Amino acid sequence: MTLWNGSFPFYPGANACFPFDTTWAVIVSVFLSLLATFIIILPGIRGRGRLFWFLRVVTGLFVGAVVLTIQFTRDWETGWVTANTSYKSFSRALVNVDIGLHIGLAGVNVTLVGNPVNQVNETINYNEHFAWSFDADYDHSYGEGLERGLPSPILYVAEKFTTQSPCSLHRQYRISGHYASLTLWMAFCTWLVSILLFSMPILLYGGYMLLLTAALMLFSLLFFFTARNTPKCPIQFGPASLKTDYGGSFWLTLATGLLCLLLGLAVIILNSRHPEKLKLVFNLDGRKGEEEVWDKSYLPAEPSSSTQDVLMVPLGELCEVTATQL
């Protein structure tokens, strides 16, 4: 049963594309603005401490931007498959499409792109998000997708993650995502504390906080790893199977966690064995020299002496020496 233009009455003609998520773009823009501000004031830093200061700023902003951004990314686990499958229910028409599954900490994204994009008198280009965060109901989002008449491949993949699915993927990924998100928020807090300690400066405890940041980031990967390696239901499209693997956010988190681990260990080792080199990296010697010059420049002038200035010598000599002003 079709309408006069060949479309099915249960499905609207317009695609229901998920809007672009600007959260990560805003975070990156804020950190890039901070970096630009620090670059502007960079010429005001004198000597070789300028390079060390710039490296500390870039490294600190990079770690903070990564820890905050990966909370909202949707490529912790990704997978693609190309298949010939039915496009909509009650239709025998087959389409050649690329089907993608992108799993994040707060939900899943299912993409559907036609090869070519224009098939069966429609533009096949979908990107649908189904959330399972604390303030979202995954089953409700899936029900809305049914009401809007999303293509069958998207609904088939999304159904695997519903609470009623025998695959139990929803419970596994939802709990793992919540714990991973919590540990990443804690890592962001410890990163802020480490920045404060390094600026005070309390270098040893700053290194300890960097180690704690690295540990929390690696623990978040462990939580997600437990969900990734549980038995899964196959997602089949005829002979083709949709399989997923770790995405960019997972590897970026791992690399950043290892970076924090190395930096924290370096600070602790240098503080115990070569504290003077660590102070050089943090420009502490230069500050001390500047303070001494500042103090000397503001010392009161020596009082003018009268006809005779009396200089006291140690008591052991038991004498008073007089000096006549020339």
TIDRENGU-688567 format. One record per residue (C-alpha): residue number from 1; x, y, z; residue in three letters. Coordinates in steps of 0.05 Angstrom, whole numbers. Layout:
% TIDRENGU-688567
{rec NUM,{X,Y,Z},ala}
...
//
This chain:
% TIDRENGU-688567
{rec 1,{0,0,0},met}
{rec 2,{32,65,-23},thr}
{rec 3,{12,137,-36},leu}
{rec 4,{10,169,-104},trp}
{rec 5,{85,185,-103},asn}
{rec 6,{107,115,-86},gly}
{rec 7,{123,127,-12},ser}
{rec 8,{94,87,45},phe}
{rec 9,{42,122,89},pro}
{rec 10,{74,101,155},phe}
{rec 11,{139,138,142},tyr}
{rec 12,{150,212,130},pro}
{rec 13,{191,231,69},gly}
{rec 14,{241,275,107},ala}
{rec 15,{301,243,139},asn}
{rec 16,{306,248,214},ala}
{rec 17,{380,265,220},cys}
{rec 18,{410,275,288},phe}
{rec 19,{434,347,298},pro}
{rec 20,{508,362,303},phe}
{rec 21,{533,357,374},asp}
{rec 22,{572,420,389},thr}
{rec 23,{593,403,461},thr}
{rec 24,{662,378,443},trp}
{rec 25,{671,435,394},ala}
{rec 26,{657,486,449},val}
{rec 27,{706,452,496},ile}
{rec 28,{761,451,444},val}
{rec 29,{747,524,426},ser}
{rec 30,{754,545,499},val}
{rec 31,{820,509,508},phe}
{rec 32,{847,537,442},leu}
{rec 33,{828,607,465},ser}
{rec 34,{867,595,529},leu}
{rec 35,{926,571,489},leu}
{rec 36,{924,632,444},ala}
{rec 37,{922,677,506},thr}
{rec 38,{984,643,535},phe}
{rec 39,{1020,649,468},ile}
{rec 40,{1007,724,468},ile}
{rec 41,{1040,733,535},ile}
{rec 42,{1097,685,518},leu}
{rec 43,{1145,740,495},pro}
{rec 44,{1141,771,564},gly}
{rec 45,{1178,711,594},ile}
{rec 46,{1253,720,593},arg}
{rec 47,{1310,671,583},gly}
{rec 48,{1308,597,570},arg}
{rec 49,{1250,588,618},gly}
{rec 50,{1205,611,561},arg}
{rec 51,{1209,542,526},leu}
{rec 52,{1196,503,590},phe}
{rec 53,{1138,547,608},trp}
{rec 54,{1107,539,539},phe}
{rec 55,{1114,463,541},leu}
{rec 56,{1081,461,610},arg}
{rec 57,{1023,503,585},val}
{rec 58,{1012,462,522},val}
{rec 59,{1016,395,559},thr}
{rec 60,{969,418,615},gly}
{rec 61,{917,445,567},leu}
{rec 62,{921,383,523},phe}
{rec 63,{909,336,582},val}
{rec 64,{851,378,608},gly}
{rec 65,{819,384,539},ala}
{rec 66,{824,308,527},val}
{rec 67,{796,289,595},val}
{rec 68,{737,336,587},leu}
{rec 69,{722,323,513},thr}
{rec 70,{721,247,515},ile}
{rec 71,{662,251,563},gln}
{rec 72,{618,272,504},phe}
{rec 73,{649,235,445},thr}
{rec 74,{613,177,413},arg}
{rec 75,{669,136,384},asp}
{rec 76,{694,94,442},trp}
{rec 77,{675,34,401},glu}
{rec 78,{659,35,326},thr}
{rec 79,{642,-12,270},gly}
{rec 80,{620,-10,197},trp}
{rec 81,{590,-60,149},val}
{rec 82,{567,-55,77},thr}
{rec 83,{506,-96,61},ala}
{rec 84,{446,-105,15},asn}
{rec 85,{386,-101,60},thr}
{rec 86,{313,-79,61},ser}
{rec 87,{303,-5,71},tyr}
{rec 88,{235,-2,105},lys}
{rec 89,{183,-49,131},ser}
{rec 90,{128,-75,85},phe}
{rec 91,{175,-64,26},ser}
{rec 92,{214,-114,-15},arg}
{rec 93,{261,-61,-42},ala}
{rec 94,{334,-74,-27},leu}
{rec 95,{386,-20,-20},val}
{rec 96,{462,-21,-16},asn}
{rec 97,{483,17,46},val}
{rec 98,{539,28,95},asp}
{rec 99,{515,15,167},ile}
{rec 100,{556,44,224},gly}
{rec 101,{551,33,299},leu}
{rec 102,{586,83,346},his}
{rec 103,{583,70,421},ile}
{rec 104,{598,125,471},gly}
{rec 105,{593,132,546},leu}
{rec 106,{523,162,543},ala}
{rec 107,{491,124,486},gly}
{rec 108,{498,97,415},val}
{rec 109,{497,128,346},asn}
{rec 110,{472,88,287},val}
{rec 111,{489,115,218},thr}
{rec 112,{461,94,151},leu}
{rec 113,{491,119,86},val}
{rec 114,{469,94,17},gly}
{rec 115,{515,72,-39},asn}
{rec 116,{497,116,-76},pro}
{rec 117,{462,164,-28},val}
{rec 118,{401,172,-72},asn}
{rec 119,{362,106,-77},gln}
{rec 120,{289,86,-80},val}
{rec 121,{271,159,-92},asn}
{rec 122,{301,180,-25},glu}
{rec 123,{365,208,3},thr}
{rec 124,{393,154,49},ile}
{rec 125,{436,191,99},asn}
{rec 126,{417,180,172},tyr}
{rec 127,{453,190,238},asn}
{rec 128,{410,173,298},glu}
{rec 129,{430,178,371},his}
{rec 130,{398,136,426},phe}
{rec 131,{419,158,496},ala}
{rec 132,{422,119,560},trp}
{rec 133,{450,172,607},ser}
{rec 134,{420,185,676},phe}
{rec 135,{369,235,650},asp}
{rec 136,{351,196,586},ala}
{rec 137,{307,136,572},asp}
{rec 138,{335,91,518},tyr}
{rec 139,{271,52,507},asp}
{rec 140,{233,118,500},his}
{rec 141,{283,142,447},ser}
{rec 142,{275,76,410},tyr}
{rec 143,{199,82,413},gly}
{rec 144,{203,151,383},glu}
{rec 145,{245,122,327},gly}
{rec 146,{191,71,313},leu}
{rec 147,{139,126,311},glu}
{rec 148,{180,168,263},arg}
{rec 149,{189,109,217},gly}
{rec 150,{265,103,216},leu}
{rec 151,{295,55,166},pro}
{rec 152,{295,-18,185},ser}
{rec 153,{372,-26,191},pro}
{rec 154,{375,30,243},ile}
{rec 155,{318,1,283},leu}
{rec 156,{348,-69,279},tyr}
{rec 157,{414,-45,308},val}
{rec 158,{383,-1,360},ala}
{rec 159,{337,-58,383},glu}
{rec 160,{399,-97,405},lys}
{rec 161,{411,-46,460},phe}
{rec 162,{341,-41,489},thr}
{rec 163,{326,-65,559},thr}
{rec 164,{279,-119,532},gln}
{rec 165,{331,-148,485},ser}
{rec 166,{356,-217,504},pro}
{rec 167,{427,-194,487},cys}
{rec 168,{432,-154,552},ser}
{rec 169,{477,-103,518},leu}
{rec 170,{439,-44,548},his}
{rec 171,{456,-62,620},arg}
{rec 172,{529,-79,604},gln}
{rec 173,{545,-16,566},tyr}
{rec 174,{502,31,608},arg}
{rec 175,{534,11,675},ile}
{rec 176,{604,11,646},ser}
{rec 177,{593,78,613},gly}
{rec 178,{568,109,679},his}
{rec 179,{628,85,718},tyr}
{rec 180,{677,105,664},ala}
{rec 181,{646,175,661},ser}
{rec 182,{650,182,737},leu}
{rec 183,{724,164,738},thr}
{rec 184,{738,213,682},leu}
{rec 185,{705,269,721},trp}
{rec 186,{748,251,780},met}
{rec 187,{809,252,734},ala}
{rec 188,{789,322,711},phe}
{rec 189,{787,345,783},cys}
{rec 190,{855,316,800},thr}
{rec 191,{883,349,737},trp}
{rec 192,{859,416,762},leu}
{rec 193,{891,403,830},val}
{rec 194,{957,384,797},ser}
{rec 195,{956,450,758},ile}
{rec 196,{946,488,823},leu}
{rec 197,{1001,451,859},leu}
{rec 198,{1051,462,802},phe}
{rec 199,{1035,536,801},ser}
{rec 200,{1043,546,877},met}
{rec 201,{1095,511,868},pro}
{rec 202,{1090,444,906},ile}
{rec 203,{1123,400,854},leu}
{rec 204,{1124,333,890},leu}
{rec 205,{1050,333,906},tyr}
{rec 206,{1036,358,837},gly}
{rec 207,{1070,296,810},gly}
{rec 208,{1028,252,857},tyr}
{rec 209,{965,284,830},met}
{rec 210,{988,271,758},leu}
{rec 211,{997,198,777},leu}
{rec 212,{927,197,806},leu}
{rec 213,{900,228,742},thr}
{rec 214,{934,174,700},ala}
{rec 215,{906,119,745},ala}
{rec 216,{835,145,740},leu}
{rec 217,{839,150,664},met}
{rec 218,{866,79,659},leu}
{rec 219,{811,55,706},phe}
{rec 220,{759,86,660},ser}
{rec 221,{787,44,603},leu}
{rec 222,{783,-17,647},leu}
{rec 223,{709,-5,660},phe}
{rec 224,{695,2,586},phe}
{rec 225,{738,-59,571},phe}
{rec 226,{693,-103,614},thr}
{rec 227,{632,-85,572},ala}
{rec 228,{670,-92,507},arg}
{rec 229,{692,-164,522},asn}
{rec 230,{626,-193,545},thr}
{rec 231,{589,-242,500},pro}
{rec 232,{548,-205,447},lys}
{rec 233,{491,-221,401},cys}
{rec 234,{511,-221,327},pro}
{rec 235,{486,-163,285},ile}
{rec 236,{474,-196,218},gln}
{rec 237,{453,-165,151},phe}
{rec 238,{447,-227,108},gly}
{rec 239,{517,-256,100},pro}
{rec 240,{550,-192,127},ala}
{rec 241,{562,-182,201},ser}
{rec 242,{571,-116,237},leu}
{rec 243,{631,-121,283},lys}
{rec 244,{659,-66,326},thr}
{rec 245,{728,-49,353},asp}
{rec 246,{758,4,398},tyr}
{rec 247,{750,74,371},gly}
{rec 248,{790,139,372},gly}
{rec 249,{767,161,440},ser}
{rec 250,{790,97,472},phe}
{rec 251,{860,102,443},trp}
{rec 252,{864,177,458},leu}
{rec 253,{847,163,531},thr}
{rec 254,{899,109,535},leu}
{rec 255,{953,153,505},ala}
{rec 256,{936,212,550},thr}
{rec 257,{935,167,612},gly}
{rec 258,{1004,140,595},leu}
{rec 259,{1029,211,583},leu}
{rec 260,{1005,232,653},cys}
{rec 261,{1037,170,682},leu}
{rec 262,{1105,185,651},leu}
{rec 263,{1102,259,670},leu}
{rec 264,{1083,243,742},gly}
{rec 265,{1139,192,749},leu}
{rec 266,{1188,240,718},ala}
{rec 267,{1170,295,768},val}
{rec 268,{1176,247,828},ile}
{rec 269,{1243,218,804},ile}
{rec 270,{1274,286,789},leu}
{rec 271,{1250,313,855},asn}
{rec 272,{1286,257,892},ser}
{rec 273,{1350,252,851},arg}
{rec 274,{1360,317,813},his}
{rec 275,{1318,371,847},pro}
{rec 276,{1359,427,815},glu}
{rec 277,{1340,403,745},lys}
{rec 278,{1267,400,765},leu}
{rec 279,{1271,471,791},lys}
{rec 280,{1302,491,726},leu}
{rec 281,{1244,462,687},val}
{rec 282,{1194,500,730},phe}
{rec 283,{1237,565,728},asn}
{rec 284,{1245,566,803},leu}
{rec 285,{1319,587,801},asp}
{rec 286,{1303,645,756},gly}
{rec 287,{1249,669,803},arg}
{rec 288,{1296,666,862},lys}
{rec 289,{1348,707,826},gly}
{rec 290,{1297,759,806},glu}
{rec 291,{1273,764,878},glu}
{rec 292,{1344,775,902},glu}
{rec 293,{1355,830,851},val}
{rec 294,{1289,861,870},trp}
{rec 295,{1306,860,943},asp}
{rec 296,{1374,890,932},lys}
{rec 297,{1348,945,888},ser}
{rec 298,{1300,967,943},tyr}
{rec 299,{1349,964,1001},leu}
{rec 300,{1355,1031,1038},pro}
{rec 301,{1416,1072,1021},ala}
{rec 302,{1473,1068,1070},glu}
{rec 303,{1468,1124,1121},pro}
{rec 304,{1519,1180,1113},ser}
{rec 305,{1573,1175,1164},ser}
{rec 306,{1595,1231,1208},ser}
{rec 307,{1667,1249,1219},thr}
{rec 308,{1682,1181,1247},gln}
{rec 309,{1648,1114,1234},asp}
{rec 310,{1653,1061,1288},val}
{rec 311,{1661,989,1263},leu}
{rec 312,{1652,934,1314},met}
{rec 313,{1695,872,1310},val}
{rec 314,{1684,805,1342},pro}
{rec 315,{1685,802,1418},leu}
{rec 316,{1745,756,1416},gly}
{rec 317,{1789,814,1395},glu}
{rec 318,{1762,858,1452},leu}
{rec 319,{1777,923,1416},cys}
{rec 320,{1742,980,1381},glu}
{rec 321,{1768,1002,1313},val}
{rec 322,{1754,1072,1289},thr}
{rec 323,{1755,1094,1216},ala}
{rec 324,{1765,1166,1195},thr}
{rec 325,{1725,1189,1135},gln}
{rec 326,{1768,1217,1081},leu}
//
